[in-house]
Amino acid sequence: MTRPPAYDLAAEQAVIGAALLNPAVVGDLAATLAPVDFHRPAHGLLWETLCAMHAAGAPVDPIAVAARLAETGDLAKVGGAPYLHTLIAAVPTTANAGHYARIVVDHARRRQVADLGAYFADKANQGADVADILATGRAMLDQAATATSWSPIIPLGDRRHLPDFPAYVLPDWVAEQVYAVAEFTQTPVDLAGCIGLAALSTAAGGRAEVEVRGSWREPVNLFTVVVLPPGSRKSAVFAAMTGPLLVAEKALVEKTRPAIVEAELAARVAGKTAEKAAIAAANADASGRDTLLAEATAAAMNADAVTVPTLPQLVADDVTSEEAASLLAEQGGRLAVLSPEGGIFATIAGRYSGTPNLEVFLKGHAGDMLRVNRRSRAPEHVEHPALTLGLAVQPDVLREIADMPGFRGKGLLARILFALPENTVGRRKIGADPVPEQIAAAYTANLGAMVATLADWTDPAVLCLTPDANERVLDIERAVEPRLAPGGAWGHIVDWGSKYTGAVVRLAGLIHLAQHLRDGWGKPVTADTVEQAAILGEYYAAHALAAFDDMGTDKTTRNARHILAWIERTGSTTFTKREVFRALKSAQLPTAGDFDGPLATLEAHGYLRQLEAPERPRTGGRPPSPGYLVHPDVHRLPAPVHALPASSRSA
């Protein structure tokens, strides 16, 4: 039979309430009562805050505690300021605080023993080695009987528990497609969301820019890169989110074909006329040659002036820098490179030429004039190039690109909006509902309308900001600047952080155009739209810190994160080295010895606690595998927020 976990909510409330009424209680109980001993996560968070404030000599009262929680963004997680007063009201007397604490600790130990029992049953049902189960179990029981408080976890970095993609800030027709595709493919919302933004960038890139102040203008094209391991169904998501662009591209081609036929015919006629005029001038006598020569010259100029339109192309896949430059020139400065693979990074790093060529991508993001030299024609230039990049790469590619020549130094990485979502492989729902037909149809129609509305613009449409929107952008600049200072939160990614406000403005421009599909160019961008973009900006800032951290970390730390991800994915509270080796053995971690360093790193950071080594069986055989306990906080962090109701997304 399954029994509910042991806990006493009234005792938990009483001990915290007593601490709020009598701060001396915190010092008396901090050594024996740990945040992990509370069953309710909000109570554990409150106790952790009280202990930290008491240790720092800060006053511990409801007002001060509420202010501290508001600063850290945790006030809502504990129920708000009114809940603090509820806790105080729940205290019969502060003199019994020690008694309440013993009740909380006793229940925590009972839950730990219950967890150990579940562990034994699970391992036995799995057919694990009996000697391992018994030896490890004795050590775990001994540890449970003399359990001491866990120390706070020292984070490995910002890679863990990153925010989910806030698709709810996008226009409904985009958000609904993102959530539906993520549900059907059982992939992180981040993947469909980032590729959806790349699709909007493809539709609008090169045809609009946001005027911030003075000469500061931001084109609305983006570089997005999602990092996911193999087998994550990236191709299926790409097909769903970018397929409508190919439909729109086909419509543009059909619309352009008659003009191409007409121009080609006009070019042939003008060419023949120029040829006849040249022959006539060549055969004329001296008296009439000047007039015929002038007519031949005019005919030749007329023939040269006939321009044959190029078949529209919105999307390319794995192209070289030279091919991308040529396509940009042919397509009037607009092109998107969209791919569920990251091979293009190696291509532009010089896979074929041996020499890195980043200029097209740097200028294509910034909108700086690009000159294209062709073998058969005179040099051409693109006044306002707008290149969109939408990729999904494997984690190994992310680590490789940091070492590619010029990628960091010349600023390519600073232009990328990174997303490092949690991998869902192994936890996917089988038989998920397909994307509703009406949602897919609306996404296809609206994306096509966005392409068609802006396709005929030669000069970019200029989107202005309302005064309130401009003030909101100034607020973002004020918040970002201190983070870029030496020692600031973004001091080590100042190249990326310096482009942060511009990225938010670009996101605001795309959201604005997607909200006003057919007349967005005639309306100003509002403060609400900038606020929606700022929420996306915060998401990308957190993921950028993780991406640059991942690119710079050593192999041991990366492998430690790999093991930690397995712990979180499986929900393990205890495990042996042999179990994690069997689960994660790979080219990255080929031998059992390769796990020693990462496990030691996790133990040093407080994520794990190694159990006392079991005795070697007297009957001989292999020694029992070392066992580990997992810090309870690893599994106590808030669950990710997924789909929201349509009313919430449109709010």
N, C-alpha and C positions, 0 to 999 in steps of 0.2 A: 504494500500500500504506500501511496505517496502522501507524505505529511507536509504541511506548510513549514517554511523555515522558522526557526525559533527567534523571536524578538519581542520586545516590549516597547511599543510606541510611547506609552505614557512615561516610562522611565527615561527614554531618550529625550523627550520634551522637557522633563523635569530637570535633568542634569544641565541642559543648555540654558534653560530659564534661570536656574540657580546661579550659573556663571554670569549671566547678564545682570542679575541683581547683586551678586557679591563677587567681584572680579578676583578676589583672593582664591576662590575655588579653582580657577584655571590652573594656577601654579601648583596647587595641591594635587590635582588629578592628572596633569599633563603627562606625568611619567608612567601612569598605569592605563590611561584611557586614550586610545589612538583614534584618529578619524575613521579608520577602516573598521572599527568595532561597531559603528552605527549601521543598522540595517538600512535606514532610509538615507540615500545619497545626499539629500539636502542637509540632513543633520550632520553627516560627516564633513561636508563643506563648511558648515557653520563652525563646528568644533575646530577645524583646521585654521579658520580665520581668527577665531578667539585666541588660539594658542600662539599664532604668529604675532598678533597685536600685543598680547601680554608679554611675549619675549622681547618685543621692540620697545616696551615701556609706554605704549600708547594706551589711552583710556579705553576700557571695555564696557561700553554701555550701549543701549539700543540705537541711539543717534549716531555714535561713532562707528559702530559696526555696520549700520545701514549705509553710512557714507563710504566706508571702505569697500563694501560689496558693490556699491554703485560705481565706484572707480574701476573695479576689476571686471565689471559687466556681469556679476554673478547675483545681483540682488533679485532678479526675477526668478532665478533658478531655485532660490530658497523660499519663494512665496511672497517676496516683497516685504517692505517695512512692517505692514500690519501683522505678519506672522511672528515677528520678533516679540511683539506685545502679547500675542497668543501664547507664546512659550513662557513668558513671564507669568501670565495668569495661571498657567498649569502647575506652578510650583507651590506645594503645601507649605514647605519651609526650606530655607537654604541650608539649614543645619544637617539635613539628610542627603546632601549632595553626594557624599561618599557612598551611601547606600544605593542611591540611584545608579551611580557609576558602576558599582559591582554587579548590579543586575544587567546592565548593558554589556559589560565584559563577559559575564557568564553566558549570556545568550550568544555572543560572538564566538566563544569557544565551542558551544554546542553546534553552531552552524558549521564551524570548521571540522568538527568530528563527523558531522553528517556528510560533509563534502568528501571526507576521506572514505567513508563507507560507500558512497556512490562511486568513488574512484576504484575501490577494490572490486565492486560488482562489475563495473564497466570493463576493467582489465581482465577479469576472469571470463566474462562473456566473449571477449575478443580472442581468447585463447593465448594470452600472454604467458611468458615463462613463469611457472609457479614460484620458483626460487626467487626470481626478481620481485614478484608481487609481495611475497612474505618479507624478504629482506628490506625492500624499500618501505613497505607498510610499517614495519617496526620502527624504523627511523622517523617516519612521518608521525606516528602516534606519539613517540617520545617528544618530538618537537611540538606537537599540539598540546601535550600535557604541560609543557613548560614554555608556552608561546610568549614571546615578547613582542612589543609593538614594532611595526615596520617603520623604517625611516621613509621620509618623502622621496619620491622618485626624482632622480636627476635626469631631465629629458635628454635623449640622444640628439635632439634638434627639432626643427619644425616640421619634419616629414610626417609625423604621426598625427592622426585625428585632424586633418585639414578640413576646412569647411566644404560643404557640398555646393555644387553649382546652383546659384539662386535663379533658376529658370523662371520663377514667378515674376521677376521684374521685366521680363520680355513681353511684348504684345501677345495677347491671348492666342492668336493663330500660330505663333511660333512656339510659345510655351506648351500648348497642348500637344503639338507634334513632338516636341522634345520629350515630354513625360511619356507619351504613348510609345514612342520608339524605344525609350529606355526600358519600359515595362515589357514590351514584346521581345526585345533582344536580351532582356535580363542583363543589361550593362549599366554602368554608372551613369547618372543623369549628366555628369560632367562631359562625357564623350559626345552625346547628341547635342548638348548645349553649346559646346565650343565649336563643333562643326556647323551647327545652325548659325552661329555668329559669322563664321567664315562664309557661309552661303549668303547671308545678308551683305557682307563685305563684297562678295563677288557681284551681287546684283547692283550695288551702289558705287563700288569703288571706281574712282576716276571720273565720276559724274557729279560729285558733290563734295563740299568741304565746309567745315564749321569755322566761322570768323569769331575769334575770341575777343581780342582787343588789338587795335592798330593793325599792324601787318601780320599778326600772329593768326595763322589759319592752319587748321588740322584737316587733312584729307580723311575720308571715312573708310580707309582700308586697314585691315588688321593682319598680323601674323599670329596664328594660334598653333600651339603644339600640345597634344595630349599624350601622356606617357602611360602606356599599359603593356603588360607582358603578352607573349603569343597566346593565341586561343581565346582572346577577349572579344571576338565577334566585331572587330573594328570595321571590317569590310561591309558587313550587313548594315551597320549604322551609317557609314559613308553613303551607301547606296540609297538609303531612305532619306537622308538629309540633303544630299546633293543631286539626286536624280531629277528633281524638278528644274534644276538649272540646265540640264541637258535638254529637257523639254522646251524651256524658254529659248535656248540656243537654237534649236531646230526651227522654232517659230521665226526667229530673226533671220535665219538662213533662207527660209521660204519667202519671207518678205523682201529679202535683198536680191534674190535670183533674177527677177525681171530687170532690176536696175543694172545688174552685172551684164545681162544679155544685151541690153540697150547700149551700155557703155562700150562693150567689146565691139559691137557693130559700128558705133560711131568712131571708135578708134581705127577700125579697118578702113572705113570710108575716108576718114581724115588722112590716114597714112597713104592710101592710094592717091588722093588728091595732091598731097605734098610731093609724092613721087613723080606724078605727071608734071606738076609745076616745075620741079627740079630738072626734069628731062627737057621741058620746053625752054627753060632758061639756058640750059647747056647748049641747045641746038640753035639758039637765036643768034642773029648777027649782031654786030656791035651796036647798031642804032637802037634796037629794041631790047637789048639784054638787061639794062638796068631796071627797066620796069618789070620784066618777067622775073628777074632775080628778087626784087622786092616782094612780088606775089608769091614766089616759091618760099621765101623766108617766112612770110606770114602764114602760109599753109603749113609749113613745118612746125611753127610755134603753136598753131591751132591743134595739130595732131599731138604734140607733146603735152598740151594742156588737158587732153581728155584723160580722166582718171577712172580706171576700172575698179570699182569697190572690191574689197576682199571679203570672202565669206566670213561672217562673224564667228568668233570662237571665244567662249567665255572661260573655258576650263582646259588646262593642260595637266599632265601627270608628271612623270619624271623627265624633266627637260634640263638641258645644260644651260649655263648662264648665257651663252651666245644665242641659243634657240629662244630663250626667254626674251632676250633683247629684241630679236627679230620679230617675235610675235607681238610684243608691246608696240613696236613701230607699226606693224600691219593693222593692229586692232585699235588704233587711236589711243594707246596708252593704258588700256585696261586688260588685265589678265589675272587669272587665279590658278595657282598650282595647288591642287587638292589631291591628297594621296593617303591611304591607310598605312603607308610605309614611310620610312625616313631615309630612303636611299638618296634623295636629292641633296642631303647634307654632304655626303661623300662626293657627289658629283660636283657641287660648287666648290668643294675643298680641293678639287684637282684630280679626281679619280682618272679621268681620261686625258686631260691636258697636262697634268703634272704641276699646274700652277693654280692656286686659289683665285677665283674671280667672284668677288663679293659685290662689285660695284652695282650691278643690275639690281640686286636685292636691297642694298642700302638705299639707293636712289628711288627704287620702286616703292619703298615704304615711306620715305620722306617726301616724295613728290618733286624731287629736284630734277632739273632738265637732264635728259639722257640722250647722248648722241650715239647713233648706230651706224657703223661702217659696213657697207655691203660690197661684195666683190663685183657684182654686175651693175650696180647703180651708185649714184652719188650718195654721200653720207646723208642720213636722215636723223632728225632729232625728235624726241618726244617731250613736249613742253611740260606736261603734268603726268608723269607715269604713276600708275596706281597698281601695284602688284599685291595680290592677296595670297597668303600662305595658310593652308589648313592641313595639318599633318597629324598622324597618330604614330608614335614611335615606341620602340621597345626601351626598357630601362637602360640597357647597355648602350643604346645609341645616345641617350641623354648624357651618359658619362663620357662618351667618346667625343662629342662635339665640343666640349670645353677645351679639349687638347688640339682641336683642328686649327691650323694657322689662321690668325686674324679674326676668328669668330668672336672672341671676347674683346680683343684690342681694338678692332675696327667698329665694334658696336652692333654686330648682327644679333648677338644674344640679348642685348639691351632692348631690342625691338620686339621680342617674342613674348606673348602672353602664354605662360606655361600653366598646365593643369596636370596634377598628379593624383588622380582619383584612386580610391580604394578598389582593389581588384575584387570582382564578384564571383570569379570562377570557384566552383566548389560549393557555392551557396545559392545557385541560380534555381529559380522555380521552373519546373518542367510543365510545358503546356500553357505558357502565358498567353493572354489574349492578344490577338493581332491588333495592329493600329486600326482604329475605327475608320471606315471608308470616308465619312464626312470630314474627319480631322485631316486625313491625308489629302483629300480633294481641296480643302480650304488652303492648306499649306502650299500645294502645287499652284493653285490659281493666284494666290496673293504674291508668292515669290515671282511668278511670271509677270504679274502686273507691275511689280517693282522694277523688274528688268526692263520691261517695255516702256515704262514711263520715263526712265532716265537714258534709254539707249540712244536717243537722237541728240542728246546734249553734247556739244563739242567742247565748249568751255564749261568748267565745273559750276554747278549751281551753288551759290553761297548761302549757307544757313546762318542766320544771326541768332544771338542769344537775347532773351529778355533781360532787363536789368536784374531781376531776382536770380536768374540763371547765372549771369556774370558774377554776382556776389557769391553764389554757391561755389563757383570755380575758384574764386579768390580764397574762400574758406579752405578748399582742398589744398591750394598752394601753401597757405599758412601752416596747415597741419603737416605737410610733407617736408617742408624746408628743414626743420630741426632734425628730422630722421636722417637726413643726408649728411649731417655734420660728422666729422671724425668721432667715432665712438657711439654714434647714433644707431638706431635700430636698423637703418638701411645703409650705414656707412660702408659696409663691405660690398654692397650692390648699388653704389651710387650711380653707375652707368644706367642701370635699369630704372632706378628710382627717379632719375632726372627726367625720364620720359613718361612718368606715371600720370601726371595731370593731363598731358596730351592724349594718353591712351583713354582716360576717362572721357575726355571731350569727344574722341572718335566713337566710343561706345554710345555716348549720348546722341550723336548724329545718326548712327545706325538705328537706334531705337526710335528716334523721331521719324525717320523716313519709313520705317516699318509700321509705325502707328498711323501715318498719313500717306498712304500708298500712292495716291495720284496727285496730291497737291502739297506734299511736304516741303518742297522747295519754296513755296510761297508763305510759309508760316515760320515764326521764330521758335527756337528750342526753349522750352520752359524749364523752370527750376525743378519741377517734379521729375522731368526726364533726366536732368543732370543727377538728381538724387538716385534714380534707378541705376544710372550708369556707375555712380559712386559705390553702390552695393556690389556691383560686378567688379569694380576696381579693388575693393577690399578682398574679394575672393581671390583675384589674380595676384594681389600683393602677397597674401599668405602662401600661395602656391609657388610664387617666384622665389621667396625665401627658401622654401623647401627644395626647389629645383637647383638653385645655385649651391645650397648646402650639400645636396646629393652629388653634384658635379665636383665638389671640392673635398668630399670626405674620403677617408682611407677605406681600403677593402674590408678591414675588420669591422668597422662601423656599419658599412653597407650590409655585410652579412649578418650583423647583429639585428639590423632592422628587418632583414629577411626572416630571421627566426622569430622576431617579435610579431611580425605579420601573421606567421603560422599560429602562434599562440593565440592571437586575437581571433583569427578565423575559426579555429577549432574550439575556442572557449576553454582551453586547457587551464586547469588550476594547479596541476602537478604533471610532471612528465619525467622520463628518463632520457639520458643522452642517446641511448640506443633508439628510442622512439623518434626523436627529432632527426636523427641521422637517416633512419629508414624513410621518413617522410620527405626530407629535403635534399637527399643525396643527388648531386648534379655535377656538371662540369665546373660550376662555380664553387661547390663544396664537395669534392670527390672522395675525401677520406674522413674517418671519424676524428682524426687529429685536427682537421680543418675547422671543427666546431669548437675547439677549446678556446680560442681567442674570442670569438663572438659571444660565447656563453659567459666567459669571464667579464667581458665588457658589459653585458646585461646585468650581471651580478654586481659589478662595481657601481652601476647607475641605479641600483635598487630595484630593478624589475624582477629579479630572481633571488632566491636564497637556496644555496646548495644544502641538501640534507646531509646529515652525518653519514659517512661512508659505511654501507652495510658490511657485515663480516663475510668473508669468503666461505662458501659452503664447505663443510668438513669432508663431504663426499667427493670433492674435487670439482672439475668442470670450470667453465669460464667464470670470472668474477662478476658479481652483480654490477649492472650499469649505474653510474652516479645518477641520483635523483634530484629534482629541483622543485621548489614551491614557487608559485607565481604571485607577485604582489597583487592583492585584491583590487587595487585601484586600476590595474590594467583593464579590467572588465567592468569598471564602474563609471566610465566616462559616458556622457550623454549619447544616445543613439542618434544616427544621422536623420535629418529631416528630409523626407522624400516628397512625393506629390502633394500639392495643396489643392483645395477646392478651387474651382474657376473663379469664384467670387473673391477669394483671397489673392489669387494671382493677378487679378485686374485691379486690386485696390491700390 
